[in-house]
Amino acid sequence: MNPIEKSQTRLNNDETCPLCKGVEWIFTLNDGISSAKRCECFEKRLSAKVLPQANIPAKYGRCSFDNFSNHDADETASKSLASAMLVTSSFARDFPQRSDPRGLLIHGGNGIGKTHLAVAALRRILGNGVEARFVNYQALLELIRSGYDKPFGESRTAKYEELEQLNLLLIDDLGANRVTDWVEDTITQLIAFRHDHQLPTIVTTNYTPHPSSVGYLGDRIGERATSRLREMCKVVAMPNVTDKRGTDPHARSPSTLLPI
């Protein structure tokens, strides 16, 4: 069953849209050339059901490739943004029918659109019926800490195990906080599990996954986890891009985290 057929099945289980008849696409023919665009019912379904279940914060709820700005005053930065959008959109378009099992690791400075691109990919994949989840790194740390009973040692929570086994997991702002050794070990276990089972992961971070004198991700989450990420993710660098936070109403302002 192709993605359009899946969409039709999902919608028909609810209520058939009179515009697209449940297909979630509007097809037009101009001068003999056929084109298609998403029906408005698709966005309504995502907003009402899919996005809350995927834990995408409201501030990022309408992030898409269509409203991502790849323009910057610096020409090199604009090319970087355009390249990052091409890689992430291709990843989303081909998921899960891909020969490459790797996820994406998007890194660069603050406020340049890393989360926008990651969520745009996630939204497109969610629209095709794939089980996926957004988790902010700080929320992940809180979840890990809540799963430990100090007098008796480690205990796994059902929510943590769900994150391990999801078809697609987006970890936003990885490495934003330094962690203790036991939390680092648990993060490594999560990444190692997904690495070993070839479960794609999308990561955004301000830190480089390559050893560097400044801003190395391994200094934040440990070398073991970082090494696995380099192998299990296609690295998408966004260098020299201007901080645009506050100028993009769709994504680049602080968000309120939803419960996991």
N, C-alpha and C positions, 0 to 999 in steps of 0.2 A: 504494500500500500504506500503510495507516494505521499509527500507532505500535504498536498491539497486534499487528497482523499481522507487523510487523517483529520484535517481541519473540518471537513464536511461532516465526518462521523461525530466529532466532538460537538459541533454546533447543533446537529440534528438531534442529539440527545437532550438538548435544551429547548431551543426554539429556533425555527428556521428563519433566517433573515430574508425579508421580502426583496432586498436589493440584489443580493448575490445568490440567493436560494441555498444558503448554507455552505457555499464553497469558500467564502471569505476572501474572494478575489473578484474584482470587476474587470471584465475583458472588453476591450474596444478595438475597432478596426478602422484605421485611417489610411486612405490611399493604398489599400491592400496590405498594410502592415499591421499586424496584430500586436497589442500591448496589454499589460495587466498591471493593476495596482491593488493594494490591499483595500478591502471594504472597511468602512468605518466600524462595522460590528466586530472586526478583529481587534481593534484597539480597545473597544469597550469590554470585550471578553478578557483581554489581558489585564486591564486595569481592575476589573471586578473580581477576578478569580485567580488568575495565574500569578501575577506579580506579588500579591500578598503572600501566597503560598511559597513563593521563591524567596521571600524576605528582602525583596528589593526596596530600599528606602524610598519614601514618597518623593524626595528631592530628585531622585534619579529615574523616576517612573516613566518619563517620556523620552529618555535618551535614545537616540537612534543614529544611524549613519547619515540619514538625511539632514539632521539638524546639527551635525558635528562640523565645527569650523576648522578647516585645515589651512587657514590663512594666518600669516605672521609677518611682522615687519621685516624679519630677516628671511632671505630667500632660502637659505639652507634649512632653517627651522620649518618653513612651509613644506619643503620637500620631505622632511622628517615626518611631519604630521600626515601628509598625503600617503607616504609609505606605510605608516602605522595603520591608517584607516584601511588601506588595501589588504594588508595582511589579516587584520581582524575580521573584516567583512568576508574575505575568502574563507577563513576558518569557520565562520558562522554559516555561510552558504553551503559548505560541503559537509557540515556535521549532521549525523554521525557517519555518513558514507564516505569515509576518508581512509586512504591507505597509510597515512601518517598518524600514529597514535598520540603524538605530542599535543600538549596544551599550549598556552601562551604565557609568557612572562613579560609584562609591559613595564618598563622602568624609565624614569625621568624625574624632573623637578616637580615642585608643587604647582598645582593649579593649571596644568597643561592639557588636561583632558584624558588622562589615563583611565579613570573610572568611567567616564562617558563612553569611551570605546569598548571597555570590557562589558559594561551593562548593555550597550547596543548589541553586542554579540550574544549576550545571554538572553536578551529579550527575543531576538530572532530565533534562537534555538528553542526557547520555551514555547514559542508560537507553533513549533512543529511537534509539540507533544513530548519533548525530552524532559525527564526529571532533572532539575538543576536547582542550585541554591546559591544565594549571595550571603557571604558572612564577612563582616568587618573584622580586622585582626584583633582589635581591642575586645570585641564581643567574643571572639574565639578564645582569647586568653581567659576571660571571665568564665566561659563555659568549661575550659580545662580545669581552672581552679575550683570550680564548684563540684567537679567530679572527683575530688580528692577528699578523703576523710582522714585527717591528719593522724589521729590515734591508731588507725589501722592500715594506713598506706593508700595505694591507688585503687580507685574503683571507676570503671567505665560507665558513662551515662548513655542512655539510648540515643540522645541527640548527637553526641559525639560520634558514636558508631554509624549513625545515619550519614554524617558528613564524610566519613571514611569511604562509604560505599556508594555515594551518589554517582549517577552517570556523568555529571559535570558539576564541578564546584568552583566558585569564584571567591578567592580570598583577596579582599581589598586592603591596601595599605600595609602589606606584610613588612614586618621589621620596624614598625613605628615605635614600639616600646622594647626596651631591653628586658630580658626575662631571666629567671633563676634557672639553675641547671635542670631541675626536674620538669619545669614547664618546657624548656628547650627540648628535652628528651621526648616529651609527649608530642610536640609539634613535629619533631623528626619522625616519630612513629606514624603520624597522620600522613605526612608526605611520602614516607617510605611505603606505606600500604598502597597509596594511590599509584606510586611509581611501579611497584611490583605487579599490580593488577592492571596496569595500563589504563587507568581511569583518568581521562583528561582533566586538567586543572588550569584555570585562568588565574593569574596572579598579577596584581599591580603593586608597585613598590617605588619608593624614592631612592632605593639603593641598587647598585650594580651587582649582578650575579657573578661578575668576573673579578678575581682578586685585584684590588686597587689600593693605593695608599690612602685614599679618601672615599668614604661612602660605600664600603663593601658590605653586601648583604650578609655574608658569612660572619661578620662581627656582631650582627644583630640576632641571628637565629641559629648560628652554628654552621660549621663547614659541612657536616654530614648532610643536613637538609638542603643546603645551598648546592652542593654537588649533585644531588638527585634532581633538583629543579633544573639545573643546566641541561641534564640529560632528557628530562621528561617534558620540557617546554621549549617552544621556539621563542627565542629572545627577541623582543621588539623594543629597540632603543628609541627614545624621543629626546635627543640632545638639543641644547641651545634654543629651546622654545620659551617664549615669554609667558609668565604667570598671568593667566586670564581669569582667575577666580574672581567672581563678582560681576563678570560681564556676560556669563552664559546662564540664562534663567533655567535651563534644563538640568544642569548638573554641577556647575562650578561654585556653588555656595554650600556652606556646611549643612549636613543632613542630620536628622534625628534617626538613630538606629531603631529598628523594629525588633521585637523579641525574636529569638531564633526558634 
